[in-house]
Amino acid sequence: MDDNYRSPIPESCRWRTWAADPEGMTGDALKDFIDNNLFPQLQNLHEYSNTPSAFVVRSVFEDAYNYMKSGQLLRQVINKIQQGVDFNKAQERHEFGNLYEQLLRDLQNAGNAGEFYTPRPVTEFMVRMVDPKLDEKVMDPACGTGGFLTCTIEHKRSRYVKTAEDERTLQASIYGVEKKPLPHLLATTNMILHGIEVPNQIRHDNTLARPLISWGPKERVDCIVANPPFGGMEEDGIETNFPAAFRTRETADLFLVLIMHLLKDGGRAAVVLPDGFLFGEGIKSRIKEKLLTECNLHTIVRLPNGVFNPYTGIKTNLLFFTKGTPTKEVWFYEHQYPAGVKNYSKTRPMRIEEFAVEEAWWGSEADGFAARVENEFAWKVSLDELKDRNWNLDCKNPHVGEQISHDPDQLLRDYAQLQGEISQLRDQLKAVLAEALERP
């Protein structure tokens, strides 16, 4: 801790003043203090207002709202925290961080904030494969609750941090942006619990709201790990920040264009995208053409159903690419359920150990993944073949027979196609009957 540190928080708003006494304010008085004193003061900090700490506090609370209606319940929660956690002790902060991770997972399982939380096994695997080095800048432009960034912090600490200077280098290398206030608050808290003392590089903003060309060379980063919200639509006008060929209101598509732009040459990325992006046409095809011609999309890991339950049952994919050299071939790996498991659920979630087979197969990008071999779950497709497919990346596993898809979106597409064929046959039959009736 800096010996010259001065808290930007007014004395009346500090924990020891209003919360630490278990017999202190409660009921309506406590709720009134939080709603009409605590939050407004933190939202409008002025003393030491130029310090990074004050910036963090203001940005976290600027759109925050107290959802707790009962002052008595608030007091109970405050007392539990006061009794249970000493935030001055690193071990207790670490244990609380693990509890916090469980809380975020429970929010997803309850259907709340699911779009902002990526299951820990997915984030951990993606970060491991990207392998950000100590001094490499890592960004998540849609960071949600901060899962990718906390995995990056743990990855760097466990492999590269040896000295206090290394720790300072690590803390300066993490960047995140989140549009919505609640997940931004959760992400900032997550950073603090993972030892980022002043997480002022976790900004409350919409990365897509800025013209693409305004991101200069000094803002390029070495690594991006992200799960852009899929299925979402941006407000009118956001698409005009992008070149005409890529203008769409679909959030995930715009983020992929932005991610390609933000990477340095040689920069590496891992991005979660839904099946719909792989087979999508029109603007999606143009984005995929850009991706394959300007980056080396070396690997797509195809995940099974249920990974993001209950937030969404849509099948998803992990795209790994490096900017600066065009793709020659794309490797696909079809992730399998563990033995005896037919779907993921709250009681049987995905586990990081399941990715051991992919990690053992992965190889090194330095030698062009020369050690990789095709097997019943892994295959490769050349750039020429993908070009002939009009950049359709929805490539089926050639090592298994024809499979029946149980994906709801695919079933709906198949149903719509059959309905169209039935309607066409009905029209043809009507025409034949009409012609027959007109005959003498």
C-alpha positions, 0 to 999 in steps of 0.5 A: 500500500502506498504510504502517501495514500489518501482515501477519496471517500468522505469520512461520513461515507467510510465503512467504519463510520456508518456500517462497522457497529453491529448495533448502528443504523438499521431500518428506515434510517439506514435505507435513507442514509444509503439512498440519500446520502451515501450513494449521492456523495459517492456519485459526486466525489469532489475532494481529490477528484483527480486521483485514480481512486476517486475516478474508480469510485465515481464511475462505479456508483454513477449509475448505481441504485440500491435495490434493497427495500428493507433496512433491516435486511441491509443491516443483517447483510452488513453485519455478516460481512463485518463478522466474516471478512477482514479485507485487510488480510490477503487470505481472507480477500482471496477466500471472499474472491472465491465466494464472489465467483460462486455468487456470479455463477449463481446469478447466471443460474438464476437467470440474472446477469447471465449475459455478463458471466462466462463459465469459469472453465471456458474463460480459463481454457481460453486464457491458457491457450492465448497465454498472455505474457507478463508485459502484454496488454490484455483487453476485454472490450465487453468485460461483463463481470470481469471473468476473462480478466481475473483469469488473466490476472491469475494466469500471469501471477502463477507463471510470470510474477516473481517480484513487486515490479512484476506485480506492478507490470501485471496491474498496468496490463489489464484493460476492460470496458463494460457498458452496463452499470451493474456488471461494471460494478461487479467487474470492478469489485472482482478486480479489487478482490483479485488484488488490483488495488485501483482498477481504473482501467475497467471503464464504464463505457460502450466500446462500440459507441466510438468511431472505429478509425479513432482507435489509434496505434497506441491503443492497440493491445497484444491479447483480447479474450472476450465473450461479446453479448450475442443475440443483442442489438445495438441502438440506432446509429452505433453501426455508423461508427463502422465501415459501410461493409460491416454496418449491422446492429448485431452486437457480436458482429460489431465486436468482432470487427472492433477486436480485429482492429484493436489487435496489434500485428501479431496480437492474439485473440480468443472470442466466444461466438454463436453458431449463427455467426459461423453459417450467417451470410451477408454482412457476416460473410464479409466479416468472416472474409476479413477475419480469414484474410487479415488474421490466422484463424487457426482454431475453432473449438465447437462447444456442445449444448448447455454450456451457457444454460440457463442464460441461453441454450444456443450452441457456441464456439471458441474462435482463436486467431492471430492478426497479421497473417492470412489463414491457410487452414482452420482446425476444428475441434468438437468438444465432447460431453464427459462420459455419462453426461448428456447435457450441462446443468446447474448440478452438472456444470462444465469442468476445466478438466474436460479441456485436458484433451484439447490442451494435449492436442493443441501444439504450438503456433510457433511451428504452425501447430505441426504436432496436430493430427486429425482424429475423430473429434479434430479435422481441418479445412483449407482456406480455398474450401472455405472460400468456395463455401462463401466463408461458411464456417459451420463445417461438420465433423467428417469423421462421424456419420450424418447426425440429427441436430437437436439444436432448437434454432436448427430445428426451427430452420429445418421446420421453416424450410419444410414448411416452405417446401410444403407450401410450394408443393401445395401451390403446384398441386393447386395449379395442376388441379386448376388446369385439370378442371379447366379442361373440357 
